[in-house]
């Protein structure tokens, strides 16, 4: 069975921390959180749903950090799809006139996307 690189386990822990840094403020103080990035919103539901998604996706990173390569392989697929679809959404938002600070959010997703693709390729097919 393929071994999970220690560095990937560390990245899962980092991913948990980054997601939680954004998740809780989005869930409990969406207007304030989005205001930091110059993003206005009509309703807080969307921001709160993103916060909830970040808790789920980031939380599972912490919970499974000691699991097998099979588990990591499946979760890397989820993380790749999540980051890719989030980047498409952010690019659409920017194209509709979203603030320049949206590029910062996009770059965070881009970094994680390349990390997940790298490790998905490194783990290979189990």
Buried (B, 14 or more C-beta within 10 A) or exposed (E): EBEBBEEBBEBBEBBBEBBBEBBBBBBEBBEEBBEEEEBEEEEBEEBBEBBEBBBEBBBBBBEBBEBEBEBBBEBBEEBBEBBBEBBEEBBEBBEEEBBEEBEEBBEBBBEBBEBBBBBBEEBEEE
